[in-house]
Every structure is written in structure tokens, then in C-alpha cells.
Amino acid sequence: MAEIVLNVEVRERTGTGGARETRRAGKVPGVLYGGDKDPVAISVRANEFRKALYTGKLLGHLVTLKHGDETQPVIAKAIDMHPVTDEPWHFDLYRVDEHQAVKISVPVHFKNQEASPGLKRGGTLNIVRHEVEVMAPADAIPEELVCDLSGLEIGDTIRISAFTLPKGVEPSMDRDFVVATVAGSSAQAAEEAAEAAEEGQAE
């Protein structure tokens, strides 16, 4: 089962008034969705929710929901933060089977920038997608997807096929879409154009 356990209470009141009342009581309001059951309005004590959130293993991970003596695996798919205080304001949990495949967004990161000739020559990494939506087992959602930039030149395109995905993880889209490109800066482009012109004159 998951590392994080959220002790939830069922909220009697829903809507804006109910959410406001929940927050006044020191709790974060949320909704439990999914499966073959109706949505349920729930809440978690704010200090417990913050503690779980700041582990970095709440959003997009399998966690255990506990209500009384009952437990079930869920995934936190959305957490809204207050725009001013940056405190957790609302959350959505989804019921899942522990091993079922779920559609979820995973962050994309890049390594070995220093080993990319294109970046060393002044190129820039133009990230088209900071997250990629994948299908993954609920109990094996990757923390991140990492691409090695070694050897990439200006003009190279990085597609999802360049990433090594963990076993059982697949992109949710069935095409080889672009995740990033190595682009030349305008100054770099002007410099190369000038060099090309000089070479042409020399001939």
C-alpha cells in the first residue's frame, strides 16, 4: 500500500458555504471521485494535509484514504492552492485499484546539458511540454521522465520516443509527439549566417 495515509471525514455540507465552514474548522475540503460510486464530499485536517503535501509524494501518487476502520487506495489528481496564502484550498481524490492503469501527468526533466554540443555552442533548450500524460500502474507511477541531452545539436528535436519509460508505462497518445527542441539563439543564427556568407565570398 501507499506510504501516505490521509484520514478523511465526510462533509455534510457541500458548496461554497460548506467549504468555507470546513476551512474555518481547520480542515481542507475535497471530493472523492471515481469507481462505480458517487462523488463524496470529504475533508482532511489542514496540518495533516500540509504535511502530506510537503513530502512531494501526494499529488499524482498512490495514497491510502482512511475513513474510520476502512481504507482504500486513491490518487490525488488535483490540489488547488490559495492564490495569496499558498495554503491548500481544495483537493480531488480518485478511487483506484492498486494495480490498475491510470492516466496521469508526469513531469519531464533533462540531464547532461553540458554534453550537448548544440547547447554548448549557445543553443537553448526549448521545452514544449513540461509534463507528459501517461498510462501507468497506480502503484508504479514514475516520479519523472528523464531525457539525456548528450550529443544533441542545434535543430535536433526531442520526441517522447527519446525517453526510456519504466516497465508498464506508456504515453497516453499513440503518436511520437515533440517534447522539446534544441534551438539556436538569434545571435547564434546571425553569427552562423555571417560565417556562411564569408565562406561564400572566400570561394
C-alpha positions as CSV (number, residue, x, y, z in Angstrom):
1,M,0.0,0.0,0.0
2,A,1.0,3.6,-0.3
3,E,3.3,5.5,2.1
4,I,0.9,8.4,2.8
5,V,-2.3,7.9,4.8
6,L,-5.0,10.6,4.7
7,N,-7.5,10.4,7.5
8,V,-10.7,11.8,6.0
9,E,-14.1,12.9,7.3
10,V,-17.3,13.0,5.3
11,R,-18.6,16.6,4.9
12,E,-22.3,17.0,5.5
13,R,-22.5,20.4,3.8
14,T,-21.3,21.0,0.2
15,G,-21.0,24.0,-2.0
16,T,-19.2,27.3,-1.2
17,G,-20.7,27.6,2.2
18,G,-19.8,24.1,3.2
19,A,-16.2,24.6,2.0
20,R,-15.9,27.8,3.9
21,E,-17.2,26.2,7.1
22,T,-14.7,23.3,6.6
23,R,-11.8,25.7,6.3
24,R,-12.9,27.6,9.5
25,A,-12.7,24.3,11.3
26,G,-9.1,23.9,10.3
27,K,-9.6,21.4,7.6
28,V,-9.1,21.3,3.8
29,P,-12.2,20.4,1.8
30,G,-12.1,17.9,-1.1
31,V,-14.1,15.5,-3.2
32,L,-13.6,11.7,-3.7
33,Y,-14.4,10.6,-7.3
34,G,-14.2,7.5,-9.4
35,G,-15.0,3.9,-9.5
36,D,-18.7,2.9,-9.7
37,K,-19.6,5.1,-6.7
38,D,-21.0,8.6,-6.4
39,P,-18.7,11.5,-5.6
40,V,-18.3,12.1,-1.8
41,A,-17.5,15.4,-0.2
42,I,-14.7,14.9,2.3
43,S,-12.2,16.9,4.4
44,V,-8.7,16.4,5.9
45,R,-7.2,18.3,8.8
46,A,-5.2,21.1,7.4
47,N,-2.0,20.3,9.3
48,E,-2.1,16.7,8.2
49,F,-2.8,17.6,4.6
50,R,0.1,20.1,4.5
51,K,2.4,17.5,6.0
52,A,1.5,15.0,3.3
53,L,1.7,17.7,0.5
54,Y,5.2,18.8,1.5
55,T,6.6,15.3,1.3
56,G,6.3,15.7,-2.5
57,K,4.6,12.3,-2.7
58,L,0.9,13.3,-2.5
59,L,0.0,14.8,-5.9
60,G,0.0,12.2,-8.7
61,H,0.9,9.3,-6.3
62,L,-1.0,6.4,-4.8
63,V,-2.0,7.2,-1.3
64,T,-4.2,5.5,1.3
65,L,-7.5,7.0,2.2
66,K,-8.7,6.1,5.7
67,H,-12.2,6.7,7.0
68,G,-12.8,5.1,10.4
69,D,-11.7,1.5,10.0
70,E,-12.0,1.5,6.2
71,T,-9.0,2.1,3.9
72,Q,-8.8,2.3,0.1
73,P,-6.1,3.3,-2.4
74,V,-6.7,6.6,-4.1
75,I,-4.7,9.0,-6.3
76,A,-4.6,12.8,-5.6
77,K,-5.1,14.3,-9.1
78,A,-5.7,17.9,-8.3
79,I,-4.8,20.2,-5.4
80,D,-5.8,23.9,-5.5
81,M,-3.7,26.4,-3.5
82,H,-4.9,29.8,-2.2
83,P,-3.5,32.5,-4.6
84,V,-2.4,34.7,-1.7
85,T,-1.5,32.5,1.3
86,D,-0.4,29.5,-0.8
87,E,-2.2,27.2,1.6
88,P,-4.0,24.1,0.3
89,W,-7.6,25.2,-0.6
90,H,-9.3,22.2,-2.2
91,F,-8.3,18.7,-3.5
92,D,-9.7,15.9,-5.7
93,L,-9.0,12.3,-5.0
94,Y,-9.8,9.4,-7.3
95,R,-10.6,5.8,-6.3
96,V,-8.4,3.3,-8.0
97,D,-7.5,-0.4,-7.8
98,E,-3.9,-0.6,-6.6
99,H,-2.6,-2.2,-9.8
100,Q,-5.0,-0.7,-12.4
101,A,-3.6,1.6,-15.2
102,V,-4.4,5.3,-14.6
103,K,-4.0,8.3,-16.9
104,I,-1.8,10.9,-15.2
105,S,0.6,13.7,-16.0
106,V,4.3,13.2,-15.1
107,P,6.9,16.0,-15.0
108,V,9.7,16.0,-17.7
109,H,13.4,16.6,-16.8
110,F,16.6,16.7,-18.9
111,K,20.1,15.7,-18.0
112,N,23.6,16.1,-19.4
113,Q,23.1,19.6,-20.8
114,E,26.9,20.1,-20.7
115,A,27.3,17.1,-23.1
116,S,25.1,18.7,-25.8
117,P,27.3,20.3,-28.5
118,G,24.3,22.4,-29.6
119,L,23.7,23.9,-26.1
120,K,27.5,24.4,-25.6
121,R,27.5,26.5,-28.8
122,G,24.9,28.8,-27.4
123,G,21.7,27.0,-28.3
124,T,18.7,26.9,-26.0
125,L,16.5,24.0,-24.8
126,N,13.0,24.9,-25.9
127,I,10.7,22.8,-23.7
128,V,7.3,22.3,-25.4
129,R,5.8,20.0,-22.7
130,H,6.9,20.3,-19.1
131,E,4.6,17.4,-18.3
132,V,3.6,14.3,-20.3
133,E,0.4,12.4,-19.9
134,V,1.0,8.7,-19.5
135,M,-0.9,5.5,-18.6
136,A,0.8,3.8,-15.7
137,P,0.0,1.3,-13.0
138,A,-1.4,3.1,-10.0
139,D,1.3,1.6,-7.7
140,A,4.2,2.3,-10.1
141,I,3.6,5.9,-11.3
142,P,7.1,7.4,-12.2
143,E,8.3,10.4,-10.3
144,E,9.6,11.9,-13.5
145,L,10.6,11.2,-17.1
146,V,14.2,12.0,-17.9
147,C,15.9,12.6,-21.3
148,D,19.6,12.5,-21.9
149,L,20.7,15.5,-24.0
150,S,24.2,14.1,-24.8
151,G,25.2,14.7,-28.4
152,L,22.3,16.8,-29.4
153,E,22.9,19.6,-31.9
154,I,21.0,22.8,-32.7
155,G,18.0,21.9,-34.7
156,D,17.5,18.5,-33.0
157,T,14.0,17.5,-31.9
158,I,13.4,15.5,-28.8
159,R,10.3,13.3,-29.1
160,I,8.6,11.1,-26.5
161,S,10.4,8.1,-28.1
162,A,13.7,9.5,-26.8
163,F,12.6,8.8,-23.3
164,T,13.2,5.5,-21.6
165,L,9.8,4.8,-19.9
166,P,9.6,2.4,-17.0
167,K,8.0,-1.0,-17.5
168,G,4.2,-0.8,-17.8
169,V,4.3,3.0,-18.5
170,E,3.1,4.2,-22.0
171,P,2.3,7.7,-23.4
172,S,-1.5,8.2,-23.4
173,M,-1.2,9.5,-27.0
174,D,-0.3,7.0,-29.7
175,R,1.9,9.3,-31.7
176,D,5.6,10.3,-31.3
177,F,5.0,13.8,-30.2
178,V,7.6,16.6,-29.6
179,V,8.6,17.3,-26.0
180,A,11.5,19.7,-26.6
181,T,13.9,21.1,-29.2
182,V,17.4,22.4,-29.2
183,A,17.0,25.9,-30.8
184,G,19.7,28.4,-31.9
185,S,19.6,31.8,-30.4
186,S,19.0,34.8,-32.7
187,A,22.6,35.9,-32.1
188,Q,23.8,32.4,-32.9
189,A,21.8,32.3,-36.1
190,A,23.1,35.7,-37.2
191,E,26.7,34.6,-36.4
192,E,26.3,31.4,-38.5
193,A,24.7,33.3,-41.4
194,A,27.7,35.7,-41.3
195,E,30.2,32.8,-41.3
196,A,28.4,31.2,-44.2
197,A,28.4,34.5,-46.2
198,E,32.2,34.9,-45.5
199,E,32.8,31.3,-46.7
200,G,30.8,32.0,-49.9
201,Q,32.8,35.2,-50.6
202,A,36.1,33.3,-50.0
203,E,35.2,30.8,-52.7
